[in-house]
Amino acid sequence: MSTFLLDKSYETLNTTAAFIEFHLDKDHRRGFNTSHLIEFSVDPNPDAGDDKNEPPQKLSLVFSTADVVVLGWGLGFLADRLRESTLVAVGIIPKRYAELERTPAFVSAITITPIK
């Protein structure tokens, strides 16, 4: 499942997910074991300000080996899937595709920072 194969910004399962994959582009994806997730939060994106074109939300995930920041719209939906342990993949899709179909969440950027 590459980000360009995902038809939306996320993928879920009906059972507990062992890993969460982050699809950074069509050639790069990174997975983290869900047991390494320490905490997550959804907050306003401080860089958005009043700019309606900038993603208004930031989902921060703290894993034992890296921090992951996801920017987008409707990220509370992804947080709910995290809480339920059903989120298996998060990917970036071009905004033009997100506007074709109403999705509960849209991801515009993913940043992964390894913890040293």
N, C-alpha and C positions, 0 to 999 in steps of 0.2 A: 504494500500500500504506500505508494509515494504520494506526496502532497498533490501532485498533479493528477493522481488517480482518484483522490478523495473528491467526492462531489459536494462536500461541505467542509467546514473548518474543523470537524471533529468526527470521531467514530466511537461508538459505544457497543457494549456487549450486554447480554441479559444475565451474565454470570460475573463473578468477581474477576477483575483483571489483575494479572501478575505483573505486567509492565505497562508503562505509558510511553508511547513513542511520540517524538516531536519531529515533524517533517519540515526541515528548514528550506529545502528546495527539491527539485526532482532527483538530485543525486546525493543528497545528504539527509540522513535521519539519525536520531539518537534516542535510545530507550533507557528508561530508569525503572528499576524494580519499585513497585508501589510500597513495599515494606520500608524503603529508604526515604519516603516522603515524611518530612518532619512537621511541616506546616504549610498552609497556603492562605492567601488573602486576596480579596477583590477590593480594589480602591480606585478612586478617580485617577486618571492619567494626569500627572502634574504638568506634562508638556503640552497638553491639549488646549488649555485656556478656553477661549471663546471660539476657537477655530473648529467649525463643524466638519471639516474634512479630516481632522485628526481623530484617531480613536479615543473615545472618552474614558475607557476603562483599562485598568492594568490588573492582570492576574499574576501574582507572585507565588512561586512554588519553591520551597526550600527542601532540597534533597541532601543526603549526607555527603554527596560528592560534588554537587553543583547547585547554583541558583538558576532558576528559569523564570523569565519574564515574558508574558504573553500580552500583547496589546490588541484591543479590538472593541467590539460592540456585543452586548448581551453575554458577557463573560460569567455572570451569575449562573447561567445555565451550565457552563462547564464546571463551576465550583460545586453545583449540585451533583453532577456526575462523579466528581472526585469524592465527595462525601459518601456516595453510594458504592464506590469502588468499581464503577462500570465504564469509566473513561479509558480508552485504549490508545487513541491517537489524536493528535492535535496538529493541524497543518495550516499553512498559509495558502489562501486561494486569491486570485486576482479579484479586486473589488467588482469588476464588471460582471463576474459570474455570481457573486453573492447577491447582486441586485436582481438577478433573473428569478431567483427563488427565495421565498421567505424562509429564513433559517433562524432558529432561536439564538445562535451565536455566530459571529464572524470574526476571524483572526486575521489581522493585518501584519503582525510582526511577532517573531519569537527570538529571544536572545538567551543563550546559554552561557553562563560564566562558571567555569570550574572553580571549586574551592581548593586552594593550595594548602 
